Amino acid sequence: MGNIVGSNLFNCAFILGSLGIYEMKVEGDFKIELIAVLSASAFLLLFSFIKRPFFRFGGFVFLVGYGVMIKYWISAA
């Protein structure tokens, strides 16, 4: 859990912070992405609370979710 939280803090602070030097317009809403992130967080919390090992099933769920998001981004472009 510490590695996940630390990695997220690093990404938010340094990676997203460095995007401020670029002039980029962000158009559209991010409802689908927000739902995906909240669902993934809830899934990880569920596995954490029930203390079940995160093996093939969890990896498969995240891999399918990643594929669905990539398909959505390609079809929306």
DRENDOKOL-21124 format. One record per residue (C-alpha): residue number from 1; residue in one letter; x, y, z. Coordinates in pm, 1 decimal, always signed. Each point is the difference from the previous one (the first is absolute). Example, Ala and Ser with C-alpha at 12.3 -4.5 7.8 and 13.67 -1.06 7.14 Angstrom:
BEGIN
SITE  pos  code         x         y         z
SITE    1     A   +1230.0    -450.0    +780.0
SITE    2     S    +137.0    +344.0     -66.0
//
This chain:
BEGIN
SITE  pos  code         x         y         z
SITE    1     M      +0.0      +0.0      +0.0
SITE    2     G    +284.7    +237.8     +77.2
SITE    3     N    +153.6     -47.2    -342.9
SITE    4     I    -333.1     +70.5    -169.9
SITE    5     V     -65.6    +314.7    +200.9
SITE    6     G    +359.4    +120.3     -40.0
SITE    7     S      -6.9     -57.5    -373.7
SITE    8     N    -326.2    +191.3     -34.1
SITE    9     L    +136.4    +292.3    +201.1
SITE   10     F    +314.1      +7.8    -213.9
SITE   11     N    -204.0      -3.9    -320.4
SITE   12     C    -230.9    +276.7    +118.4
SITE   13     A    +278.5    +222.5    +129.8
SITE   14     F    +268.4     -35.4    -264.7
SITE   15     I    -154.2    -135.6    -317.8
SITE   16     L    -323.2    +198.4      +5.2
SITE   17     G    +181.7    +301.7    +140.5
SITE   18     S    +243.2      +1.6    -292.8
SITE   19     L    -291.7     +26.8    -243.6
SITE   20     G     -44.4    +362.2    +108.9
SITE   21     I    +285.3    +109.5    -226.5
SITE   22     Y    -186.5    -114.4    -311.0
SITE   23     E    -282.0    +195.0    -162.6
SITE   24     M    -263.3    -268.0     -48.5
SITE   25     K    -373.4     +35.1     -33.6
SITE   26     V    -203.7    -267.4    +170.1
SITE   27     E    -337.9     -48.4    -157.7
SITE   28     G    -279.9    -230.4    +100.9
SITE   29     D    -101.8    -152.2    +325.4
SITE   30     F    +162.5    -288.5    +178.0
SITE   31     K    -302.9    -179.7    +142.3
SITE   32     I     +96.4    -339.8    -143.7
SITE   33     E    +358.3     +31.1    +124.0
SITE   34     L    -117.9    +105.7    +344.2
SITE   35     I    -235.0    -297.9     +19.5
SITE   36     A    +285.3    -231.7    -103.6
SITE   37     V    +236.9    +138.1    +264.5
SITE   38     L    -262.1     -17.6    +274.5
SITE   39     S     -93.7    -354.7    -100.9
SITE   40     A    +363.2    -111.6      +4.5
SITE   41     S     +49.7    +160.8    +342.2
SITE   42     A    -310.3    -168.9    +137.4
SITE   43     F    +117.7    -334.0    -141.1
SITE   44     L    +339.7     +37.9    +168.8
SITE   45     L    -162.1    +101.4    +328.6
SITE   46     L    -228.8    -301.8     -18.4
SITE   47     F    +298.0    -233.3     -38.8
SITE   48     S    +175.8    +181.2    +284.7
SITE   49     F    -292.3     -30.1    +241.0
SITE   50     I     -80.8    -365.8     -67.0
SITE   51     K    +374.1     -85.9      +5.5
SITE   52     R     -22.8    -211.9    -311.3
SITE   53     P    +315.0     -49.4    -208.5
SITE   54     F     +18.7    +210.6    -313.6
SITE   55     F     +95.7    -256.5    -260.6
SITE   56     R    -139.1     -93.0    -339.5
SITE   57     F    -356.9    +115.9     +52.1
SITE   58     G    +101.5    +350.1    +108.9
SITE   59     G    +256.0     +28.5    -276.6
SITE   60     F    -253.7    -115.5    -255.2
SITE   61     V    -255.2    +257.0    +117.4
SITE   62     F    +251.5    +284.0     -27.8
SITE   63     L    +125.0    -122.1    -338.4
SITE   64     V    -354.9      -9.9    -136.5
SITE   65     G     -67.9    +345.2    +145.7
SITE   66     Y    +312.5    +134.3    -166.6
SITE   67     G    -106.5    -148.2    -333.7
SITE   68     V    -346.1    +151.5     +32.7
SITE   69     M    +146.4    +344.9     +71.2
SITE   70     I    +238.4     -20.3    -296.4
SITE   71     K    -288.5    -105.1    -227.2
SITE   72     Y    -207.3    +292.3    +130.2
SITE   73     W    +281.7    +249.7     -60.2
SITE   74     I     +61.8    -128.4    -353.1
SITE   75     S    -368.6      +7.5     -89.5
SITE   76     A     -44.0    +350.8    +146.3
SITE   77     A    +291.2    +144.4    -197.8
//
